[in-house]
């Protein structure tokens, strides 16, 4: 399925039905009085967060979404039926923005969350409503109120606890395969990953976190080079970034330190808030490095890169070093989640551990 994380839609709630002017006509009742009912309300437009969706592709080619109008009122005190509502299923993490003003209207952050994005118009009043002691035979009625109409921009930002950064072929897809249930496409050429892949990492019973694998970044990504710049927005909601570095590139002349610095620079150019997120260094493919040279290679890289945060040495292919890294990630994510939420809102995945 094609991955789409941005779409524009036009929605229209239903108009309310018009009220009715009617009078009772029964034998032996010369002045039966008014009995025109009200019109029915127009249909609402709802949005629901569906955990089974991970793309907005359904809205790329289906732009208009109109709810039904309410029925008109009828005689014999009969009110019009309400128009049918419509429900639009969207991925969790969708941001709904007014396309004309840029104002953020809603965010779908919880699976099953339902919001009303366009309210149907109320039905008009029939002449039954206007009956009074001095107006025994009213002929007034009102039309139905119009439903809301909006032009909306849908933007998907995937909800993940951990985001993976790195050059193409750094081993991000192999890493997410090694630690989670995700099965992205893996090959020995650049840009194998064309869209974000989400994987759930199980640490223990009721203990898990979500990892997002994004297309690799290259120098100039913040200006639009390569594919990664299209998906950097998906890192904005993560609690931790893992910078994965290929320590055994195909080309021996490649300067891995220069590549790593280029990734950091692109991150800083794109969004300073993203740049300031906690970031760990993960040195990958060490199984392909001579064991006698490994320590010296790692020390030289960290020294030249001038990285002061946590550093982990792994092999995603053989899964060496992955388990300790996963445990440390879980502890960090749990601590971040506790710091961000009130006790009543703590994610149940992290409720079983003591405060960090």
C-alpha positions as CSV (number, residue, x, y, z in Angstrom):
1,X,0.0,0.0,0.0
2,X,1.3,3.5,-0.9
3,X,2.3,5.5,2.2
4,X,0.7,9.0,2.3
5,X,1.2,11.2,5.3
6,X,-0.5,14.4,4.0
7,X,-3.8,15.0,2.3
8,X,-6.5,17.7,1.8
9,X,-10.2,17.1,2.1
10,X,-13.4,19.1,1.8
11,X,-16.1,18.1,4.2
12,X,-19.7,19.2,4.5
13,X,-22.1,18.4,7.2
14,X,-25.8,18.1,6.3
15,X,-28.2,21.0,6.2
16,X,-31.2,20.9,8.5
17,X,-34.5,20.1,7.0
18,X,-37.1,22.9,6.6
19,X,-40.1,23.2,8.9
20,X,-43.6,22.4,7.6
21,X,-46.8,24.5,7.5
22,X,-49.8,22.2,7.9
23,X,-53.2,22.1,9.6
24,X,-55.4,19.3,10.9
25,X,-58.2,18.4,8.6
26,X,-60.6,16.1,10.3
27,X,-64.4,15.6,10.0
28,X,-66.4,17.7,12.5
29,X,-63.2,19.7,13.5
30,X,-63.5,22.9,11.5
31,X,-60.5,24.5,13.2
32,X,-58.1,21.7,13.7
33,X,-55.1,23.9,14.4
34,X,-51.5,23.7,13.2
35,X,-49.7,20.4,13.1
36,X,-46.6,21.1,10.9
37,X,-43.5,19.4,12.4
38,X,-39.9,20.5,12.6
39,X,-37.2,19.5,10.1
40,X,-34.6,17.0,11.0
41,X,-31.0,18.0,11.8
42,X,-28.3,17.5,9.2
43,X,-25.8,14.7,9.5
44,X,-22.6,15.3,11.4
45,X,-19.1,14.4,10.2
46,X,-17.0,12.5,12.7
47,X,-13.3,11.5,12.7
48,X,-12.2,8.3,14.5
49,X,-8.7,7.2,15.3
50,X,-8.2,3.7,13.9
51,X,-5.2,1.8,15.2
52,X,-5.3,-0.5,12.1
53,X,-4.5,2.4,9.7
54,X,-1.0,3.8,9.1
55,X,-1.5,6.0,6.1
56,X,-3.8,8.7,4.7
57,X,-3.9,7.2,1.2
58,X,-7.7,6.8,1.4
59,X,-8.0,10.6,1.3
60,X,-5.5,11.3,-1.5
61,X,-8.0,10.4,-4.2
62,X,-11.2,10.8,-2.3
63,X,-11.4,14.5,-1.3
64,X,-15.1,15.3,-0.9
65,X,-17.1,13.9,2.0
66,X,-20.7,15.1,2.5
67,X,-23.2,14.1,5.1
68,X,-26.9,13.8,4.3
69,X,-29.3,16.6,4.9
70,X,-32.1,16.3,7.3
71,X,-35.7,15.5,6.1
72,X,-38.2,18.3,6.0
73,X,-41.0,18.4,8.6
74,X,-44.4,17.0,7.7
75,X,-48.0,17.3,8.8
76,X,-49.7,15.4,11.6
77,X,-47.0,16.6,14.0
78,X,-44.3,14.5,12.3
79,X,-40.8,15.8,12.6
80,X,-38.3,15.1,9.8
81,X,-35.7,12.4,10.3
82,X,-32.1,13.4,11.0
83,X,-29.6,13.0,8.2
84,X,-27.2,10.1,8.2
85,X,-23.8,10.9,9.9
86,X,-20.5,9.9,8.3
87,X,-17.4,8.7,10.1
88,X,-14.0,9.1,8.6
89,X,-11.4,6.7,9.8
90,X,-7.9,8.1,10.2
91,X,-4.6,6.8,11.6
92,X,-3.7,7.5,15.2
93,X,-1.4,10.6,15.2
94,X,-3.4,12.5,12.5
95,X,-3.4,16.3,12.9
96,X,-6.4,18.1,11.4
97,X,-5.7,21.6,10.3
98,X,-7.8,24.4,8.7
99,X,-6.4,24.4,5.2
100,X,-7.2,28.1,4.8
101,X,-5.9,29.6,8.1
102,X,-3.4,26.9,9.1
103,X,-5.0,26.7,12.5
104,X,-4.7,23.3,14.2
105,X,-8.2,22.1,15.0
106,X,-7.9,18.6,16.3
107,X,-5.4,15.8,17.0
108,X,-6.2,12.1,17.1
109,X,-3.8,10.7,19.7
110,X,-5.6,7.7,21.2
111,X,-7.0,4.6,19.4
112,X,-10.7,4.8,19.2
113,X,-10.9,8.5,19.9
114,X,-13.9,10.1,18.2
115,X,-14.3,13.9,17.4
116,X,-16.9,15.9,15.6
117,X,-15.1,17.8,12.8
118,X,-18.3,19.3,11.2
119,X,-21.7,19.8,12.9
120,X,-24.9,19.2,11.0
121,X,-27.4,22.1,10.8
122,X,-30.4,22.1,13.1
123,X,-33.8,21.6,11.5
124,X,-36.2,24.4,10.9
125,X,-39.3,25.0,13.0
126,X,-42.8,24.0,11.7
127,X,-45.9,26.1,12.3
128,X,-46.7,24.0,15.3
129,X,-43.9,26.0,17.1
130,X,-45.6,29.3,16.4
131,X,-49.0,28.5,17.9
132,X,-50.1,30.9,20.7
133,X,-53.2,32.3,22.3
134,X,-53.2,35.2,19.8
135,X,-52.0,33.3,16.8
136,X,-54.2,30.3,16.5
137,X,-53.5,29.5,12.9
138,X,-49.8,30.4,12.3
139,X,-48.4,30.1,8.8
140,X,-44.8,30.8,9.8
141,X,-42.0,28.3,9.4
142,X,-38.2,28.5,9.2
143,X,-35.8,26.8,6.9
144,X,-33.2,24.5,8.2
145,X,-29.8,25.8,9.4
146,X,-26.8,25.1,7.1
147,X,-24.3,22.5,8.1
148,X,-20.6,23.3,8.7
149,X,-18.4,23.2,5.6
150,X,-14.6,23.0,6.0
151,X,-11.5,22.6,3.9
152,X,-9.1,20.6,5.9
153,X,-5.5,19.5,5.8
154,X,-4.7,16.1,7.2
155,X,-1.1,15.5,8.4
156,X,0.1,12.2,9.9
157,X,2.8,12.2,12.5
158,X,3.4,8.6,13.6
159,X,3.3,7.9,17.3
160,X,6.5,6.2,18.3
161,X,8.6,6.3,21.5
162,X,11.9,5.9,19.6
163,X,13.0,7.1,16.2
164,X,15.9,5.8,14.2
165,X,18.3,8.1,12.4
166,X,21.1,7.3,10.0
167,X,22.5,7.2,6.5
168,X,21.0,4.9,3.9
169,X,22.3,1.3,4.5
170,X,23.3,2.1,8.1
171,X,21.3,-1.0,9.2
172,X,18.2,0.6,10.6
173,X,15.8,-1.8,9.0
174,X,17.9,-4.8,10.1
175,X,17.9,-3.3,13.7
176,X,14.1,-2.9,13.9
177,X,13.7,-6.4,12.5
178,X,16.0,-7.8,15.2
179,X,14.3,-6.2,18.1
180,X,10.6,-5.9,17.1
181,X,7.8,-7.5,15.1
182,X,8.3,-5.2,12.1
183,X,9.4,-6.8,8.9
184,X,10.6,-4.0,6.5
185,X,12.2,-4.6,3.2
186,X,16.0,-5.1,3.6
187,X,18.5,-5.0,0.7
188,X,22.1,-4.0,0.1
189,X,21.4,-0.8,-1.8
190,X,20.5,2.8,-0.6
191,X,16.9,3.9,0.1
192,X,15.5,0.4,0.7
193,X,13.1,2.0,3.2
194,X,10.7,4.3,1.3
195,X,8.3,5.0,4.1
196,X,8.2,4.8,8.0
197,X,8.0,1.4,9.5
198,X,6.7,0.9,13.0
199,X,7.7,-1.9,15.2
200,X,6.5,-2.9,18.7
201,X,9.4,-4.0,21.0
202,X,8.3,-6.4,23.7
203,X,10.5,-6.2,26.8
204,X,8.3,-8.3,29.1
205,X,4.7,-8.9,30.0
206,X,2.8,-5.6,29.5
207,X,6.2,-3.9,28.8
208,X,6.8,-2.5,25.4
209,X,7.7,0.5,23.3
210,X,7.3,1.5,19.7
211,X,10.2,2.2,17.3
212,X,9.9,4.1,14.0
213,X,12.3,3.3,11.2
214,X,12.5,6.2,8.7
215,X,14.2,6.5,5.3
216,X,17.8,7.3,5.5
217,X,19.0,10.9,5.6
218,X,21.8,12.3,3.4
219,X,23.6,15.6,3.4
220,X,21.2,18.3,2.1
221,X,18.1,16.5,3.4
222,X,16.8,19.6,5.2
223,X,16.6,21.3,1.8
224,X,14.9,18.4,0.2
225,X,17.7,16.1,-0.9
226,X,17.0,12.4,-0.8
227,X,13.9,10.9,0.9
228,X,14.4,11.4,4.6
229,X,13.4,15.0,4.7
230,X,9.8,14.0,3.8
231,X,9.5,12.0,7.0
232,X,11.5,14.0,9.6
233,X,8.1,15.3,11.0
234,X,7.5,11.8,12.2
235,X,10.3,12.1,14.8
236,X,8.7,15.1,16.5
237,X,6.6,13.0,18.9
238,X,9.4,10.5,19.8
239,X,11.0,10.5,23.2
240,X,14.4,9.3,22.1
241,X,16.4,9.3,18.9
242,X,18.9,6.5,18.1
243,X,21.6,7.6,15.7
244,X,22.7,4.4,14.0
245,X,26.1,4.5,12.3
246,X,27.5,2.0,9.8
247,X,31.0,1.1,11.2
248,X,31.8,-1.2,8.2
249,X,30.8,0.7,5.0
250,X,31.3,-0.9,1.6
251,X,33.7,1.9,0.6
252,X,36.7,2.0,2.9
253,X,37.4,5.6,1.9
254,X,34.1,6.8,3.4
255,X,34.6,8.9,6.5
256,X,31.9,7.7,8.9
257,X,32.5,10.6,11.3
258,X,31.8,13.1,8.5
259,X,28.6,11.2,7.6
260,X,27.5,11.2,11.2
261,X,28.1,14.9,11.6
262,X,26.2,15.6,8.4
263,X,23.1,13.8,9.9
264,X,23.3,15.9,13.1
265,X,23.7,19.1,11.0
266,X,20.6,18.2,8.9
267,X,18.6,17.6,12.0
268,X,19.6,20.9,13.5
269,X,18.7,22.8,10.2
270,X,15.4,21.1,10.0
271,X,14.1,21.7,13.6
272,X,16.0,22.8,16.6
273,X,13.5,21.2,18.9
274,X,14.2,17.9,17.2
275,X,17.9,18.5,17.5
276,X,17.6,19.0,21.3
277,X,15.8,15.6,21.8
278,X,17.7,13.0,23.7
279,X,19.9,11.2,21.2
280,X,22.0,8.0,21.7
281,X,24.8,6.8,19.4
282,X,24.5,3.2,18.2
283,X,27.5,1.8,16.4
284,X,26.3,-1.0,14.1
285,X,27.8,-3.8,12.0
286,X,30.7,-4.4,14.4
287,X,30.5,-8.1,13.5
288,X,32.2,-7.1,10.2
289,X,35.1,-5.4,12.0
290,X,38.2,-7.4,13.1
291,X,37.8,-8.0,16.8
292,X,41.4,-6.8,17.4
293,X,40.6,-3.5,15.8
294,X,37.1,-3.0,17.2
295,X,38.0,-1.2,20.4
296,X,40.4,1.2,18.7
297,X,38.0,1.9,15.9
298,X,35.2,2.7,18.4
299,X,37.4,4.9,20.6
300,X,38.7,6.8,17.5
301,X,35.1,7.4,16.2
302,X,33.7,8.7,19.5
303,X,36.7,11.0,20.0
304,X,36.5,12.5,16.5
305,X,32.7,12.7,16.6
306,X,32.9,14.4,20.1
307,X,29.8,12.7,21.3
308,X,29.1,13.0,25.0
309,X,25.9,10.9,25.3
310,X,25.4,7.2,25.7
311,X,27.2,5.0,23.1
312,X,26.2,1.4,22.3
313,X,28.0,-1.2,20.2
314,X,25.8,-3.7,18.4
315,X,25.5,-6.0,15.4
316,X,21.9,-5.9,14.2
317,X,22.5,-8.9,12.0
318,X,23.8,-11.2,14.7
319,X,21.8,-9.3,17.4
320,X,24.9,-8.9,19.5
321,X,24.4,-6.0,22.0
322,X,20.7,-5.6,21.1
323,X,19.2,-6.9,24.3
324,X,21.1,-4.6,26.7
325,X,20.3,-1.6,24.4
326,X,16.5,-2.5,24.4
327,X,16.5,-2.6,28.2
328,X,18.1,0.8,28.5
329,X,15.7,2.2,25.9
330,X,12.7,0.9,27.9
331,X,14.0,2.5,31.1
332,X,14.6,5.8,29.4
333,X,11.2,5.8,27.7
334,X,9.5,4.9,30.9
335,X,11.2,7.7,32.8
336,X,10.3,10.2,30.1
337,X,6.7,9.0,30.1
338,X,6.4,9.4,33.8
339,X,7.9,12.9,33.7
340,X,5.4,14.0,31.0
341,X,2.2,12.6,32.4
342,X,0.2,13.0,35.6
343,X,-0.2,9.8,37.7
344,X,-3.7,9.3,36.4
345,X,-2.6,9.3,32.8
346,X,0.4,7.1,33.0
347,X,0.6,4.6,30.1
348,X,-0.1,1.1,31.5
349,X,3.0,-0.2,29.8
350,X,5.1,1.7,32.3
351,X,2.9,1.5,35.4
352,X,4.6,-1.6,36.9
353,X,8.1,-0.1,37.3
354,X,9.2,2.2,40.2
355,X,9.9,5.8,39.5
356,X,13.3,6.4,37.8
